Amino acid sequence: MEARDTDLKKDLDATLQTRRELGEEYESALVDSFLEKVDQRIDGAVERRVRRQFAEQQMVAARDARSPRATDSWGERFGFGIVSLVLAVPLSAIGAGTAHLPGLIVSWIGIVGVNAVQAARSHPGLFGTRRRSSKKDDDWED
């Protein structure tokens, strides 16, 4: 970025020097020429930023296409729910039979925990754990 700043400073110095040599009658043309260079530089920076953001969006879309939730079918989720409920009955009976109410509570905490992990795996943003980008975009960087 410093090289571009140096180039822009050189262009400005050259424009000012040319204005001193040619006089005020060429000032408008010189300013227009310098502003055209600045405009081209800004357009280039904006274009690079748009291309970078577009590439990032394509990468995110490609990752989402390969994510587990894209490969999990409705049948897998339904089957997991059925198996969880079927296993909940004997686990509840064993927990309540051996440790009474605390055993029943512990067994249901385990059942709910397993289902919560499965839900979080299938739907990454479900519990508000979606990652946020900490990188700040700079308009003037490549």
Secondary structure, DSSP 8 states (H G I E B T S, - for coil): -HHHHHHHHHHHHHHHHHHHHH-GGGHHHHHHHHHHHHHHHHHHHHHHHHHHHHHHHHHHHHHHHHSHHHH--HHHHHHHHHHHHHHHHHHHHHHHHHHHHHHHHHHHHHHHHHHHHHHHHHSTTTTS----------TT--
